Amino acid sequence: MQTWRVDAPGQTLVLASDGGVPSALYWGAALPAEQDLSQIGLIAARDVTGGMIDRLPDVSLCPEVGQGFQGQAGLVAYRDGQPLYPRFKLIEADGMRFACRDEVLGLTISFEFSIEGDVVAARTTLESEAEISVHHLAAPVMPGPQYGEEILDFSGRWIGEFQMERAPWRAGIHMREARGGRSGHEHPPIAYFPARGAQNTAGIVYAMHYGWSGGHVMYVEELPDGRRQIQFGHATGTRASGQVFETAKLYFSFSESGLNGCATAFQRHLRDQVVTWPHPERPRPVHYNCWEAVYFDHDVEVLKDIAERAAKLGAERFVLDDGWFGKRDDDTSSLGDWNIDPRKWPAGLTPIIEHVKTLGMVFGLWFEPEMVNRNSDLARAHPDWILGPVDQVEGRQQRVLDVSNSEVRDYLYDKIAAVLSAHDIDYIKWDHNRLLPVADAAQAEGVYALMGRLRADFPGVEIESCASGGGRIDAGILEHTQRVWLSDSNDALERLRIQHDAALMLPMAITGSHVGPRHCHTSGRVHDIRFRAWVAAQRHMGFEMDPRELTEDEAAVLSQVTAWWKSNRDWRRTADILRLDVADPSVIAEQQLSQDKQRFVVFTGKASTGTQIMPRPLRLTGLEPDATYEIELINRDEAHPLSRREMPLKDGPVNLSGQLLMQHGLILPWSFPDWMWVIEGKKK
Ligand code: GLA
């Protein structure tokens, strides 16, 4: 048996082959350099009894039906209508790339591994001498942990993204698929596999993330003999026939420090390895977005006034959302007609852009390039560019352009490039508000190509990925974009939870979060400005309300929190978001710890009324037990008069050891629900 090891910080994969497709015989904590790999077969050898089969194949990087694998195969393909059952032989291996060949069928499959920061990246490529159709091709398949009991993945919906789901490992397949042609609200392409007893801050955890924006499938399977496997690939049946097929990259993370170990590996990976920043040195600018202020009702004088107020509050980027093009007075028309509407903008966009610039802000603009309304000049001129049947059910009154067609891409490129060339535009909010009529991988590839071309020609422009909020968030889209609009919910209470769970993947610098209107447009709730402002301040901060509605007190609070955000944004940009394990289920708390571990900020959100009278202590994490930290409740002035107890934290900073903070925890003043305490800590 031949063996190889793939080492990333904190994790090792050991691959082994006895002449066929290699298997990961070990995936876990970094092995010592002197580990004799030839002995690894010993821990893998498993006896079988029962007479039906004498030797079970290991879960290989592509489990093969042709080798007697009876679970979900890693490749399901057909040629001339006949299923293919390859039996691959290893023909090349250098430790990071493994090529296997089936001579009879004329198929070559290769598996490529690379190290990207703290994660291992892996991709499968299949080449065929003759045309085949591929129903399913898995990225390199990993055995599932034998001592895990749970699969932790996500569901979600519009204004309710990243809802954590826990399912038991059990006989059969746990399958999740995003079939809408986007990575999707319904199952962001990420899953965690905690070992028994793992929490946010402790325990062994495995995690995977599939970097693809066109919809994906995940199979988590336990076979009758106890073998477990985890597969990710493009959504089934979304590829056209051909000869070369690639999966997206699948990212592996392993942690001995709970879910947080994998979460921070993914956060850092997206921020430092995947995203390319047009202005890496520039601090993340505070946003103002006018959508929930004016919707389609654009009036230059009103927007200038709003821009002035936003700048006064601290905004540094002004984003003109939907409604500036075609004759777009509502969502029934004009997508595709990317010409400035002279009715609303008689002198074009230059006056608002110049105005925004004199206020010291940069300018951003909304597009939804892949979409078209039937009521548009584009749809009238090119009905043939539209995907799906004529009598399809529409989504948000719109249809989808076939972006796999290079003519369509050229049209969109020309339109967007014309606007970017003629104006000083710093940022695009790139939206995608409906599902595809039929999910198709070529569409996502077309989008990447279009974004890639625009990025190459306008390298200074940042792009935000939005898809009815957080419907397209994955490492594939983040190769071309720098920010995600996590949710259309600006309800601070909902957002607190969504942000917390999305931190299992997303770092602060990439995650947009805006202070919404007092009376929330998506939930009807009314929240105090303090709560709204602090929740937005957890991530890349912005405002998305009509600033004319703000009272003096609200404006003062917002300016103050924004100023705090600005003075802390640089170290927080590269901080880890650590989800805290809370004793009080009404609390959602996180600790953002600087890279050098010298300082941190804790956000403690009270999401509902507690079951008990007293607040329970909140334990911190990732500190040096013997070090002393200066702890300050920075918004202590906001304490409610009903919180009666005298507490040192209410009066000013206190000094506590890391051990105390991590073992006993902090006791914070009592508060109403929909409230946030913000605590700063500095190592002395
Ligand atoms: C989507 C986005 C919103 C806004 C509207 C504009 O719903 O998620 O933020 O841009 O489109 O139509």
Residues whose N, C-alpha, C, O or C-beta is under 5 A from the ligand:
A	BS01	GLA	W291 D321 D322 C466 S468 G469 D488
